[in-house]
Amino acid sequence: MEKDKSVVENQLAELARSAALVRALATYDEREEIRGGDSLAEAFLADEPKNSLNDPAIREWLVKNYLPYGVYAYTIARTAYFDHVVAQALRDNIPQIVILGAGYDSRPYRFAALFNETRIFELDGGLIQERKRKLLQQAEIALPVNLLYATLSYDPLLLGENLAGAGYDREKQTLFVWEGATYYLTFDEVDKTIRFIAANSPSGSTLCFDYNTISKDKSDSGIGKDLAETMNAGAAEDSVLFAIDEWKTGVFLAERDFMIIEHLTSEEMEKRYLTLHDGSSAAKVPARHRIVYASLSK
């Protein structure tokens, strides 16, 4: 039975708030080498969690006892990589950036100084977008003039209509940012979305997303496993959450007209974003996590 839309939107809003909490925690990390860069994440939290972040003991307890294994480390690495991709696209003055499942993504506001002519489209549910704009207003954070909002849908027809209604131009090169979403979607939803992107953007457009590989290691539960199961509790019995077999990502993307530019394993994330000054690793990223950045080559 299909779940009520309002229930799903509330669950997605909770997931978005949880992600913002982890990013906010990372900005307080005493280790400068790995400190999180999302300086606006805290603006999206309720007053009580905001105040709690000022207490080092509470922050330590949250990281060690509240968050599932690997979530803190992975969030630091993932945020840093997506920051790099979006900032570079803005420096290159790419015509369009589309953020799918934007949640409380703060890059359009944090990177406002890098804006030139790029138009950014944030796509998500109405409940999240309404709350986000309200919180931005309360924090006196200005909305960039070239930022547009549209409703997210994983129905390709509706997705096309919503993007077109917001002013998206399918003839202009575009970076599609899809962070922290595929874990909660079925294989069919991810497949249709990537095929939609390929059919509705020109060659040279790019897609950056993170995902889980199919792991034989049962101890490596991965980020959001329990939340993903909760989100899909009302899905059909034969639905399968998205994941790709180890080492088959290139083939999967090539079949959808994308070529890999960069593909980060958990080890590469640790090396780039979690290495301390003494050469040691601050934390482990669960082995099944991957980030891929690919270019449309049709």
matplotlib code that plots the C-alpha trace (Angstrom):
import matplotlib.pyplot as plt

x = [0.0, 1.3, 2.2, 0.4, 2.3, 2.4, 3.9, 6.6, 7.3, 7.6, 10.0, 12.1, 12.1, 13.4, 16.1, 17.1, 17.3, 19.4, 21.9, 22.1, 22.8, 25.7, 27.1, 26.7, 28.5, 31.4, 31.9, 32.8, 35.5, 38.7, 40.8, 41.2, 42.3, 38.9, 36.6, 33.4, 32.8, 29.0, 28.9, 25.1, 24.0, 23.2, 20.7, 18.4, 18.3, 15.7, 16.8, 17.5, 19.9, 21.6, 22.2, 23.5, 26.2, 27.9, 28.7, 31.8, 30.6, 27.3, 29.0, 31.3, 28.4, 26.4, 29.3, 30.2, 26.8, 24.0, 25.1, 25.3, 28.8, 30.6, 28.0, 30.1, 33.2, 31.3, 29.4, 32.6, 34.2, 31.0, 30.3, 33.8, 33.7, 30.4, 31.5, 34.5, 32.4, 29.8, 32.4, 34.4, 31.2, 30.4, 34.0, 33.7, 30.4, 28.4, 25.0, 22.9, 23.1, 20.3, 20.2, 18.0, 16.6, 18.2, 17.0, 19.0, 21.8, 23.4, 25.8, 23.7, 24.0, 27.5, 28.9, 27.0, 30.2, 31.1, 27.9, 28.1, 25.5, 24.9, 21.2, 20.7, 17.5, 16.7, 14.3, 12.5, 9.2, 7.1, 7.2, 11.0, 11.3, 8.8, 10.6, 14.0, 13.0, 11.5, 14.7, 16.9, 14.8, 15.0, 18.8, 18.9, 20.5, 19.7, 18.4, 20.6, 18.6, 19.5, 18.2, 14.9, 12.8, 10.9, 9.1, 11.0, 9.4, 10.9, 8.2, 10.2, 7.2, 6.5, 10.2, 10.4, 7.3, 8.5, 12.0, 10.6, 8.1, 11.0, 12.9, 15.3, 16.8, 17.5, 19.9, 22.3, 25.1, 24.2, 25.7, 23.2, 23.9, 22.3, 23.7, 22.5, 19.4, 19.9, 20.0, 16.3, 15.2, 14.4, 16.7, 13.9, 13.7, 17.4, 17.5, 14.7, 16.2, 19.6, 18.0, 15.9, 19.0, 20.7, 17.7, 17.2, 20.6, 23.3, 26.6, 29.2, 26.6, 27.7, 26.2, 27.6, 25.9, 26.8, 25.6, 26.1, 27.8, 26.4, 28.6, 29.1, 30.3, 27.1, 28.9, 29.2, 25.6, 26.3, 24.8, 21.1, 20.3, 17.6, 16.3, 16.2, 14.1, 11.7, 11.3, 10.5, 8.3, 5.3, 7.0, 6.0, 7.5, 9.5, 11.0, 14.8, 16.7, 19.4, 22.9, 25.5, 27.6, 31.2, 33.3, 30.2, 29.6, 31.3, 29.2, 26.0, 26.7, 28.0, 24.7, 23.1, 25.5, 27.7, 31.5, 33.2, 35.3, 36.1, 35.1, 35.9, 36.1, 35.9, 39.7, 40.1, 37.6, 39.6, 42.9, 41.6, 39.4, 40.1, 43.9, 45.4, 48.6, 50.5, 49.4, 46.9, 43.2, 40.7, 38.0, 36.9, 34.3, 32.2, 33.5, 30.4, 30.1, 31.1, 30.9, 30.9, 31.2, 30.4, 30.0, 27.3, 28.8, 25.9]
y = [0.0, 3.4, 5.6, 8.9, 11.8, 13.8, 10.9, 10.5, 14.2, 14.3, 11.3, 13.0, 16.2, 14.3, 12.7, 16.2, 17.6, 14.6, 15.2, 18.9, 17.9, 15.8, 18.5, 21.1, 18.8, 18.5, 22.3, 22.0, 19.3, 20.4, 18.7, 21.5, 19.1, 17.4, 20.1, 20.4, 23.3, 23.7, 26.9, 27.3, 23.8, 24.9, 27.4, 24.5, 23.0, 23.5, 25.8, 22.9, 21.0, 24.3, 25.1, 21.6, 21.9, 24.5, 21.7, 19.6, 16.7, 16.6, 16.8, 13.9, 11.8, 12.4, 11.4, 8.3, 7.1, 8.6, 8.4, 5.1, 3.7, 5.6, 8.3, 11.2, 10.3, 9.7, 12.9, 14.9, 13.3, 13.5, 17.1, 18.1, 16.4, 17.7, 21.2, 20.9, 19.8, 22.6, 25.3, 24.3, 24.3, 27.9, 29.0, 27.6, 29.5, 26.4, 27.6, 25.4, 23.4, 21.1, 19.8, 16.8, 16.1, 19.3, 19.0, 21.5, 21.8, 25.2, 25.5, 28.0, 30.3, 29.5, 29.9, 33.0, 34.9, 32.5, 33.1, 34.7, 33.7, 30.1, 29.3, 26.8, 24.8, 23.2, 20.3, 18.8, 18.4, 21.4, 20.9, 20.9, 23.9, 25.9, 25.3, 25.9, 29.3, 30.2, 29.3, 31.1, 34.2, 33.9, 33.6, 36.6, 34.6, 36.1, 34.0, 34.4, 36.0, 33.1, 30.4, 28.7, 26.1, 23.2, 20.2, 16.9, 13.9, 10.5, 10.2, 11.4, 13.1, 15.1, 15.8, 17.2, 19.4, 20.7, 21.6, 23.2, 25.2, 26.6, 27.7, 24.8, 24.8, 21.2, 22.6, 24.1, 22.2, 21.3, 19.8, 17.5, 17.1, 14.1, 13.7, 11.4, 10.2, 6.9, 4.9, 5.6, 4.9, 1.8, 0.7, 1.7, 5.2, 5.8, 4.2, 6.4, 9.5, 9.0, 8.1, 11.3, 13.4, 11.8, 12.5, 16.1, 17.6, 18.1, 16.2, 17.3, 17.8, 16.1, 14.1, 13.6, 11.2, 8.8, 5.3, 1.9, -1.0, -4.5, -5.8, -9.4, -8.1, -8.1, -6.1, -3.2, -2.0, 1.4, 4.8, 5.0, 1.3, 1.4, 4.7, 3.4, 0.4, 2.7, 5.0, 2.0, 0.1, 0.8, -0.1, -3.2, -6.5, -6.8, -3.3, -3.2, -0.4, 0.9, -0.4, -1.5, -4.6, -3.9, -2.8, -2.5, 1.2, 2.0, -0.4, 0.8, 4.4, 3.6, 1.9, 5.2, 7.3, 8.5, 8.2, 8.3, 11.4, 10.4, 7.5, 7.6, 4.5, 4.6, 4.4, 7.4, 9.4, 8.7, 9.6, 12.9, 14.2, 12.3, 12.3, 14.1, 16.1, 13.1, 10.9, 8.9, 8.5, 10.3, 7.7, 4.9, 5.3, 2.2, 0.1, 0.0, 3.8, 5.3, 8.7, 9.0, 12.0, 11.4, 13.2, 12.7, 11.4, 10.8]
z = [0.0, -0.9, 2.1, 2.7, 1.1, 4.3, 6.3, 3.7, 3.7, 7.5, 7.4, 4.8, 6.8, 9.8, 7.7, 6.5, 10.0, 11.2, 8.3, 9.3, 12.9, 11.8, 9.6, 12.4, 14.9, 12.4, 12.5, 16.2, 15.7, 17.5, 14.8, 12.3, 9.5, 9.4, 10.7, 8.8, 6.5, 6.6, 8.7, 8.1, 9.1, 12.7, 11.3, 10.4, 13.9, 16.6, 19.5, 22.0, 19.7, 18.8, 22.5, 23.2, 20.6, 22.7, 25.3, 24.4, 26.5, 24.7, 21.3, 22.2, 23.4, 20.3, 18.0, 20.1, 21.3, 19.3, 15.7, 13.9, 13.2, 10.5, 10.0, 11.4, 9.4, 6.2, 6.5, 7.0, 3.8, 1.8, 2.6, 1.7, -1.6, -2.7, -1.5, -3.9, -6.9, -6.4, -5.7, -8.8, -11.0, -9.8, -10.5, -14.0, -14.4, -15.4, -16.6, -14.2, -11.1, -10.0, -6.4, -6.2, -2.7, -1.5, 2.1, 4.2, 1.7, 2.4, -0.6, -2.6, 0.5, 1.7, -1.8, -2.8, -3.3, -6.1, -8.1, -11.5, -14.0, -12.7, -11.9, -9.1, -8.8, -5.4, -5.6, -2.6, -0.9, -0.1, 3.7, 3.7, 1.4, 3.4, 6.6, 5.1, 3.7, 7.1, 8.9, 6.4, 6.9, 10.7, 10.4, 8.1, 5.4, 2.0, -0.9, -4.1, -6.9, -9.2, -6.9, -7.8, -6.1, -7.6, -6.2, -6.4, -8.0, -9.0, -11.7, -14.8, -16.4, -13.2, -12.7, -16.2, -15.7, -12.4, -13.6, -16.8, -14.7, -12.6, -15.7, -16.3, -19.8, -21.0, -23.7, -21.2, -19.5, -15.9, -12.8, -11.0, -7.3, -5.6, -2.1, 0.6, -1.3, -3.1, 0.2, 0.6, -3.0, -5.0, -7.9, -10.3, -8.9, -9.2, -12.7, -14.0, -12.5, -14.1, -17.4, -17.2, -16.6, -19.6, -21.8, -20.6, -20.5, -23.1, -23.5, -21.0, -18.2, -15.0, -12.1, -8.6, -6.2, -3.4, -2.9, -1.3, -2.9, -2.3, 0.5, 1.6, 5.0, 7.2, 9.9, 7.5, 7.8, 6.2, 6.8, 7.2, 7.0, 9.7, 8.4, 4.9, 6.0, 7.9, 4.8, 2.6, 5.1, 2.9, -0.4, -2.4, -1.2, -4.4, -4.3, -3.7, -2.2, -4.6, -4.5, -7.1, -7.1, -6.3, -9.3, -11.6, -11.3, -14.5, -16.5, -14.7, -15.7, -19.2, -19.9, -19.1, -21.2, -18.3, -18.0, -14.6, -13.9, -10.4, -8.1, -4.4, -2.2, 1.5, 1.7, -0.7, 1.4, 4.6, 2.9, 1.5, 4.2, 7.5, 7.7, 10.7, 10.7, 12.1, 9.1, 11.1, 10.2, 12.4, 11.7, 9.4, 6.6, 6.3, 3.4, 1.4, 0.8, -2.6, -4.2, -8.0, -10.3, -13.9, -17.2, -19.8, -23.0, -25.4]

ax = plt.figure().add_subplot(projection="3d")
ax.plot(x, y, z, "-o")
ax.set_aspect("equal")
plt.show()
